[in-house]
Amino acid sequence: MKQLLRRWGPRAVGLIVTAIGLYVVAPSVVALLGQWPQLRDVRPGWFVILFVLEVSCWMCLWVPVHMLLPATPWPAVGSAQLAGLASGCVLPGGSATGSVVQASVLVRAGNAAPQVAASLGSVGLLTTGMLLTLPILTVPAVLIQPPPARQLQLGLVVSLVVAVVLVLLGLALLHWDSFVAVVGRMAGRGLHLVRRSVSATDVADRVVAQRDQVAAAYAGRWGRALAAAAGNRMFDYAALVAAVYAVGGRARPSMVLLAYVLSLGLALVPLTPGGLGFVEAGLTSVLVLAGVDSDQAVIATLLYRLVSFWLPIPIGALAWAGWRFTAGQASAPRGSP
């Protein structure tokens, strides 16, 4: 009995918490999905642009994984990432569950489990570092208040500039020990205000250790790995910019960047898979504060979540099924049916 509780107890609690979270956000999600008919007013070309941007976002994550697992074929790397992304959108646990699914596919592709765990751990630290760096760039961008964007190209230029800055900051973090220690101590002081048992020195040491792990994993290939991690975030941000302009919305790219960063934080809420409901409500509200009309903000949020949350689910399922079929065909002996 105790073994059953230990094995299934946490999973049952997770399912219960997820069910409660879905129950709370269900009205807002249903209301948002009720606006689906409005998408017919969006020009078909925008759907192509959004699809290309999101696919580019996914492919950027394949690069750092393949760099650490070079013997793994690209189709297996892509299928693993897409399957993990899809599972994180439908199962409790979000990205943590997706990482488990991604790791299982990579192990079945012929990689040793410890190697896969170490590789995905390094990739996770790299992408998390990019995610934590974005707010540092967002605050100055909002305070400077550049003129309102009139064209999609300006939003894309902003994403390119931010990507370059992210790479430069990443290189500084990899080579500048004192800078890493200062960042770690600042984060530690912030955590100490919430948890008194956490000291700034311990956090700084942990940040330096994690930096050393990433630096050792991508030794001599830092530029390529950082560019891929930055591209992953900026292609996704560009998709949000495109969604706003597709519905006729006009807002400063810096404010859209702020809305994007907040949506990433809401996506980490563990109550629902992928932050379902929380992201929609938060992103719509921030876009309205950024100057987008309320109706346009709702449609833009729906359009963006269509390609960033709902689209990966069927694509990830098809990628996983296709990989299983091709892997089975490859492992079957010649002449077998």
Secondary structure as GFF3:
##gff-version 3
##sequence-region A 1 337
A	DSSP	alpha_helix	2	33	.	.	.	ID=ss1
A	DSSP	three_ten_helix	36	41	.	.	.	ID=ss2
A	DSSP	alpha_helix	44	68	.	.	.	ID=ss3
A	DSSP	alpha_helix	74	90	.	.	.	ID=ss4
A	DSSP	alpha_helix	95	108	.	.	.	ID=ss5
A	DSSP	alpha_helix	113	144	.	.	.	ID=ss6
A	DSSP	alpha_helix	152	175	.	.	.	ID=ss7
A	DSSP	alpha_helix	177	194	.	.	.	ID=ss8
A	DSSP	alpha_helix	200	217	.	.	.	ID=ss9
A	DSSP	alpha_helix	222	246	.	.	.	ID=ss10
A	DSSP	alpha_helix	253	267	.	.	.	ID=ss11
A	DSSP	three_ten_helix	273	275	.	.	.	ID=ss12
A	DSSP	alpha_helix	278	289	.	.	.	ID=ss13
A	DSSP	alpha_helix	294	305	.	.	.	ID=ss14
A	DSSP	pi_helix	306	310	.	.	.	ID=ss15
A	DSSP	alpha_helix	312	331	.	.	.	ID=ss16
###
